[in-house]
């Protein structure tokens, strides 16, 4: 009888703890969109590479800190692309807002004048073009001319039917 009372007390404590603990909330965040938007904004800015690198490190540290803070508060964060259910709350805008509120500044697009000032001061450098070797000296290939042997005018066109039809089915 005493053993049954002890087992019932232990079971009661376990059930009470399970009921009183808040359940973990599953949420999703589209991290590729968050980072992609920031990278695109940085690409459009006229910041020097050293500044871009430092700002990117601050951005990533702030993003990581926000995700850790949310995880510590009981949220299970899934990458947005991995969630197949529409019933999972999307916290992407909230994470972006928190990252920028933490002191990370949003890159501003460069004006045309800033782009011109940050670009090359002189004319755009030209890449030297190596002339094609004479065709008589080149050895023929079973696969057609090699890239350095081919010229734009003599380049053969590839027809899908030469590989057995448009899907390689060969008449099936």
GUBADREN-580950 format. One record per residue: residue number from 1; residue in one letter; x, y, z negated of N, C-alpha, C, CB in turn. Coordinates in steps of 0.1 Angstrom, whole numbers, plus 5000, padded with zeros to 4 digits. Glycine has a CB too. Layout:
<mipas>
 pos code n.px n.py n.pz ca.px ca.py ca.pz c.px c.py c.pz cb.px cb.py cb.pz
 NUM    A    X    Y    Z     X     Y     Z    X    Y    Z     X     Y     Z
...
</mipas>
This chain:
<mipas>
 pos code n.px n.py n.pz ca.px ca.py ca.pz c.px c.py c.pz cb.px cb.py cb.pz
   1    X 5008 4988 5000  5000  5000  5000 5009 5013 5000  4991  5000  4988
   2    X 5019 5013 4992  5029  5024  4991 5036 5026 5005  5039  5022  4980
   3    X 5039 5015 5011  5046  5016  5024 5037 5022 5034  5051  5002  5029
   4    X 5024 5019 5034  5014  5024  5044 5013 5039 5041  5001  5017  5042
   5    X 5013 5044 5029  5012  5058  5025 5024 5066 5031  5010  5060  5010
   6    X 5036 5060 5029  5048  5067  5034 5048 5068 5049  5061  5059  5029
   7    X 5044 5057 5056  5043  5057  5070 5033 5068 5075  5039  5043  5076
   8    X 5021 5069 5068  5011  5079  5072 5016 5093 5070  4998  5076  5064
   9    X 5024 5095 5059  5030  5108  5057 5040 5112 5068  5037  5109  5043
  10    X 5048 5103 5071  5058  5105  5082 5051 5108 5095  5068  5093  5083
  11    X 5041 5100 5098  5033  5102  5110 5026 5116 5110  5023  5091  5112
  12    X 5021 5120 5099  5014  5132  5097 5023 5144 5099  5007  5133  5084
  13    X 5036 5143 5094  5046  5154  5096 5050 5155 5111  5058  5151  5087
  14    X 5051 5143 5117  5055  5143  5131 5044 5150 5140  5058  5129  5136
  15    X 5031 5146 5138  5020  5152  5145 5019 5167 5142  5007  5144  5141
  16    X 5021 5171 5130  5020  5185  5127 5030 5193 5134  5021  5187  5111
  17    X 5043 5188 5134  5054  5195  5141 5051 5195 5156  5067  5187  5138
  18    X 5046 5185 5162  5043  5184  5176 5032 5194 5180  5039  5170  5181
  19    X 5022 5196 5171  5011  5205  5173 5016 5220 5171  4999  5202  5164
  20    X 5024 5222 5162  5028  5236  5158 5039 5241 5168  5033  5236  5144
  21    X 5047 5233 5174  5057  5238  5183 5050 5243 5196  5067  5227  5187
  22    X 5054 5255 5200  5049  5260  5213 5054 5252 5224  5052  5275  5215
  23    X 5045 5248 5234  5050  5240  5245 5059 5249 5254  5038  5235  5253
  24    X 5068 5242 5261  5077  5249  5270 5069 5253 5282  5089  5241  5274
  25    X 5071 5265 5287  5064  5270  5299 5073 5268 5311  5059  5285  5297
  26    X 5067 5262 5321  5075  5260  5334 5072 5272 5343  5071  5246  5341
  27    X 5082 5278 5348  5081  5290  5357 5091 5288 5368  5084  5303  5349
  28    X 5089 5296 5379  5098  5295  5390 5104 5309 5393  5091  5289  5403
  29    X 5116 5309 5398  5123  5321  5403 5130 5318 5416  5133  5326  5392
  30    X 5127 5327 5426  5133  5325  5439 5147 5332 5439  5124  5331  5450
  31    X 5157 5325 5434  5170  5331  5432 5177 5335 5446  5179  5321  5425
  32    X 5174 5327 5456  5180  5330  5469 5175 5344 5474  5177  5319  5479
  33    X 5162 5347 5471  5157  5360  5476 5163 5371 5467  5141  5360  5474
  34    X 5164 5369 5454  5170  5379  5446 5184 5383 5450  5170  5375  5431
  35    X 5192 5372 5451  5206  5374  5455 5207 5379 5469  5215  5361  5453
  36    X 5199 5374 5478  5199  5378  5492 5196 5392 5494  5190  5369  5500
  37    X 5186 5397 5487  5182  5411  5488 5193 5420 5483  5169  5414  5479
  38    X 5200 5416 5472  5211  5424  5467 5223 5424 5477  5215  5419  5453
  39    X 5226 5413 5483  5237  5412  5492 5234 5420 5505  5240  5397  5496
  40    X 5221 5420 5510  5218  5428  5521 5219 5443 5518  5204  5425  5526
  41    X 5215 5447 5506  5216  5461  5502 5230 5465 5501  5208  5463  5489
  42    X 5239 5456 5496  5253  5459  5495 5259 5460 5509  5261  5449  5487
  43    X 5255 5452 5518  5260  5452  5532 5257 5465 5539  5255  5440  5540
  44    X 5246 5471 5535  5241  5484  5542 5247 5496 5535  5226  5485  5542
  45    X 5254 5494 5524  5260  5506  5516 5273 5509 5522  5260  5503  5501
  46    X 5279 5520 5519  5292  5524  5523 5302 5523 5512  5292  5538  5528
  47    X 5300 5514 5503  5309  5512  5491 5322 5505 5496  5302  5504  5480
  48    X 5333 5508 5490  5345  5501  5493 5345 5487 5488  5358  5509  5487
  49    X 5353 5478 5494  5352  5464  5490 5355 5461 5476  5362  5456  5499
  50    X 5364 5468 5469  5367  5466  5455 5355 5469 5447  5379  5474  5451
  51    X 5348 5480 5450  5336  5484  5443 5324 5474 5445  5331  5498  5447
  52    X 5323 5469 5457  5313  5459  5460 5315 5447 5452  5312  5456  5475
  53    X 5328 5442 5451  5331  5430  5444 5328 5432 5429  5346  5427  5445
  54    X 5331 5444 5423  5329  5446  5409 5314 5447 5406  5335  5459  5404
  55    X 5306 5454 5415  5292  5455  5414 5285 5441 5415  5286  5465  5424
  56    X 5290 5433 5424  5284  5419  5426 5286 5411 5414  5291  5413  5438
  57    X 5298 5412 5407  5301  5405  5395 5291 5409 5384  5316  5407  5390
  58    X 5289 5422 5383  5280  5428  5373 5266 5423 5375  5280  5443  5372
  59    X 5262 5423 5388  5248  5418  5392 5247 5403 5388  5246  5420  5407
  60    X 5256 5395 5392  5255  5381  5389 5255 5378 5374  5267  5373  5396
  61    X 5264 5385 5366  5264  5384  5352 5251 5388 5346  5276  5392  5346
  62    X 5245 5398 5350  5232  5403  5345 5221 5393 5349  5228  5417  5351
  63    X 5221 5387 5361  5211  5377  5365 5213 5365 5356  5213  5374  5380
  64    X 5225 5360 5354  5227  5349  5346 5222 5351 5332  5242  5345  5346
  65    X 5225 5363 5326  5221  5366  5313 5206 5366 5312  5226  5380  5309
  66    X 5199 5372 5322  5184  5372  5322 5178 5358 5322  5179  5380  5333
  67    X 5184 5349 5330  5179  5336  5331 5182 5328 5318  5186  5328  5343
  68    X 5193 5331 5312  5196  5324  5299 5187 5329 5288  5211  5327  5295
  69    X 5184 5342 5288  5174  5348  5278 5161 5342 5280  5174  5363  5280
  70    X 5156 5340 5292  5143  5334  5294 5143 5320 5290  5139  5336  5309
  71    X 5154 5313 5293  5155  5299  5289 5155 5297 5274  5167  5293  5295
  72    X 5162 5306 5267  5162  5305  5252 5148 5308 5246  5172  5315  5247
  73    X 5140 5316 5253  5127  5319  5248 5117 5308 5251  5122  5332  5254
  74    X 5121 5297 5257  5112  5285  5258 5107 5283 5272  5101  5286  5250
  75    X 5112 5291 5282  5108  5289  5296 5117 5279 5303  5107  5302  5303
  76    X 5111 5270 5310  5119  5261  5319 5118 5267 5333  5113  5246  5319
  77    X 5130 5272 5338  5130  5279  5350 5135 5270 5361  5140  5292  5349
  78    X 5126 5269 5371  5129  5261  5383 5132 5270 5395  5118  5251  5387
  79    X 5141 5266 5404  5144  5273  5416 5131 5273 5424  5156  5268  5424
  80    X 5127 5285 5429  5115  5286  5436 5113 5276 5448  5113  5299  5442
  81    X 5123 5273 5455  5122  5263  5466 5120 5249 5462  5135  5264  5474
  82    X 5122 5246 5449  5120  5232  5444 5106 5230 5438  5130  5229  5433
  83    X 5098 5240 5438  5085  5239  5432 5075 5237 5443  5081  5252  5424
  84    X 5067 5226 5441  5057  5222  5451 5043 5226 5447  5058  5207  5454
  85    X 5041 5230 5435  5028  5233  5430 5026 5248 5430  5026  5228  5415
  86    X 5013 5252 5434  5010  5266  5434 5006 5271 5420  4999  5269  5444
  87    X 5005 5262 5410  5001  5266  5397 5012 5271 5388  4993  5255  5391
  88    X 5024 5271 5393  5036  5275  5385 5038 5290 5387  5049  5268  5389
  89    X 5039 5297 5375  5041  5312  5376 5054 5316 5382  5040  5318  5361
  90    X 5053 5325 5391  5065  5331  5398 5070 5343 5390  5062  5334  5413
  91    X 5082 5342 5385  5088  5353  5377 5098 5361 5385  5094  5348  5364
  92    X 5099 5359 5398  5110  5365  5406 5109 5381 5404  5108  5362  5420
  93    X 5098 5387 5406  5098  5402  5404 5102 5406 5390  5084  5407  5408
  94    X 5098 5399 5380  5102  5402  5366 5117 5401 5364  5094  5393  5356
  95    X 5123 5390 5370  5137  5389  5368 5145 5400 5375  5142  5375  5374
  96    X 5140 5403 5388  5147  5414  5395 5146 5427 5387  5140  5416  5409
  97    X 5134 5430 5381  5132  5442  5374 5141 5442 5361  5117  5444  5369
  98    X 5142 5431 5355  5151  5430  5343 5165 5432 5346  5148  5417  5336
  99    X 5170 5426 5357  5184  5428  5361 5187 5442 5364  5187  5419  5374
 100    X 5179 5449 5372  5181  5463  5375 5180 5472 5362  5172  5468  5386
 101    X 5171 5468 5353  5169  5476  5341 5181 5474 5331  5156  5472  5334
 102    X 5189 5464 5333  5201  5461  5324 5213 5470 5328  5205  5447  5326
 103    X 5211 5479 5337  5222  5488  5341 5229 5486 5354  5233  5487  5330
 104    X 5225 5475 5361  5230  5472  5374 5223 5482 5384  5228  5457  5379
 105    X 5231 5490 5391  5224  5499  5400 5221 5493 5413  5233  5512  5402
 106    X 5210 5496 5419  5206  5491  5432 5214 5498 5443  5190  5493  5434
 107    X 5221 5491 5452  5228  5497  5462 5220 5506 5471  5236  5487  5471
 108    X 5224 5518 5474  5217  5526  5483 5222 5525 5497  5217  5541  5478
 109    X 5213 5525 5507  5218  5524  5521 5227 5536 5525  5206  5523  5531
 110    X 5237 5533 5533  5246  5544  5537 5239 5552 5548  5259  5538  5542
 111    X 5241 5565 5549  5236  5573  5560 5246 5571 5572  5236  5588  5556
 112    X 5241 5576 5583  5249  5574  5595 5263 5581 5594  5242  5580  5607
 113    X 5262 5593 5587  5275  5600  5585 5285 5593 5576  5272  5614  5578
 114    X 5279 5586 5565  5288  5578  5557 5294 5566 5564  5280  5573  5544
 115    X 5286 5560 5573  5291  5549  5581 5302 5553 5590  5280  5542  5589
 116    X 5300 5565 5596  5311  5570  5605 5323 5574 5598  5305  5582  5613
 117    X 5322 5579 5585  5333  5583  5578 5341 5571 5572  5329  5592  5566
 118    X 5333 5561 5569  5340  5549  5563 5346 5540 5574  5330  5541  5554
 119    X 5341 5542 5586  5346  5533  5597 5360 5537 5602  5337  5534  5609
 120    X 5364 5532 5613  5378  5535  5618 5378 5549 5623  5381  5525  5630
 121    X 5389 5556 5620  5391  5570  5624 5393 5571 5639  5402  5576  5616
 122    X 5399 5561 5645  5403  5562  5659 5392 5554 5667  5417  5556  5662
 123    X 5396 5552 5680  5387  5544  5688 5386 5529 5684  5391  5544  5703
 124    X 5376 5522 5688  5375  5508  5684 5386 5500 5691  5360  5503  5688
 125    X 5393 5492 5683  5404  5485  5689 5399 5474 5699  5413  5478  5679
 126    X 5406 5473 5710  5402  5463  5720 5410 5450 5718  5405  5469  5735
 127    X 5403 5439 5720  5410  5426  5718 5416 5422 5732  5399  5415  5714
 128    X 5429 5419 5732  5435  5415  5745 5429 5402 5750  5450  5414  5743
 129    X 5426 5401 5763  5421  5389  5769 5432 5383 5777  5409  5393  5779
 130    X 5434 5370 5774  5445  5362  5781 5439 5358 5794  5449  5351  5772
 131    X 5447 5360 5805  5442  5355  5818 5441 5340 5818  5451  5360  5830
 132    X 5432 5335 5826  5430  5320  5827 5442 5314 5835  5417  5316  5834
 133    X 5447 5303 5832  5458  5296  5839 5453 5292 5853  5464  5284  5832
 134    X 5462 5291 5863  5458  5287  5876 5452 5274 5876  5470  5288  5886
 135    X 5441 5272 5884  5434  5259  5885 5443 5248 5890  5421  5260  5893
 136    X 5452 5250 5899  5460  5240  5905 5469 5233 5895  5469  5246  5916
 137    X 5473 5240 5884  5483  5235  5875 5475 5227 5864  5491  5246  5868
 138    X 5462 5229 5863  5455  5222  5852 5451 5208 5856  5442  5230  5849
 139    X 5452 5199 5847  5448  5185  5849 5433 5184 5849  5455  5175  5839
 140    X 5427 5176 5858  5412  5174  5858 5408 5166 5845  5407  5167  5870
 141    X 5396 5169 5840  5391  5162  5829 5379 5155 5832  5389  5171  5817
 142    X 5376 5143 5826  5364  5136  5828 5351 5143 5824  5364  5122  5822
 143    X 5353 5153 5814  5342  5160  5809 5341 5174 5815  5344  5162  5794
 144    X 5347 5177 5826  5346  5190  5832 5358 5198 5828  5333  5197  5829
 145    X 5358 5210 5833  5370  5219  5830 5370 5222 5815  5369  5232  5838
 146    X 5382 5224 5810  5384  5227  5796 5381 5242 5795  5399  5224  5791
 147    X 5378 5247 5782  5374  5261  5781 5384 5271 5787  5372  5264  5767
 148    X 5397 5268 5785  5407  5278  5791 5408 5276 5806  5420  5275  5784
 149    X 5402 5266 5812  5402  5264  5826 5390 5269 5833  5404  5249  5830
 150    X 5379 5270 5825  5366  5274  5831 5366 5289 5834  5354  5269  5822
 151    X 5359 5292 5844  5357  5307  5847 5341 5309 5846  5363  5311  5860
 152    X 5337 5321 5844  5323  5324  5843 5315 5320 5855  5321  5338  5839
 153    X 5321 5322 5867  5314  5319  5879 5314 5305 5882  5321  5327  5891
 154    X 5323 5297 5878  5324  5283  5881 5319 5274 5870  5338  5279  5885
 155    X 5313 5279 5860  5309  5271  5848 5297 5263 5852  5306  5279  5836
 156    X 5297 5249 5851  5285  5241  5855 5274 5243 5845  5289  5226  5856
 157    X 5262 5243 5850  5250  5244  5841 5247 5230 5837  5238  5250  5848
 158    X 5243 5228 5824  5239  5215  5819 5224 5214 5820  5243  5213  5804
 159    X 5220 5203 5826  5205  5200  5828 5201 5189 5818  5203  5196  5843
 160    X 5190 5191 5811  5186  5181  5801 5184 5167 5808  5174  5185  5794
 161    X 5180 5167 5821  5177  5154  5827 5190 5146 5829  5171  5157  5841
 162    X 5202 5153 5829  5214  5145  5830 5217 5137 5818  5226  5155  5833
 163    X 5210 5139 5807  5211  5131  5795 5199 5122 5793  5213  5140  5783
 164    X 5192 5119 5803  5180  5110  5802 5167 5117 5799  5183  5100  5791
 165    X 5165 5129 5803  5152  5136  5801 5154 5146 5791  5142  5126  5797
 166    X 5143 5154 5789  5144  5165  5779 5146 5161 5765  5131  5173  5780
 167    X 5143 5149 5761  5145  5144  5748 5155 5133 5747  5132  5140  5741
 168    X 5162 5130 5758  5172  5120  5758 5166 5106 5759  5181  5120  5746
 169    X 5153 5105 5763  5145  5093  5763 5149 5084 5775  5131  5095  5763
 170    X 5154 5089 5785  5158  5081  5797 5147 5074 5804  5168  5071  5793
 171    X 5136 5081 5806  5124  5076  5813 5115 5067 5805  5130  5067  5824
 172    X 5116 5068 5792  5107  5060  5783 5094 5067 5781  5114  5057  5770
</mipas>
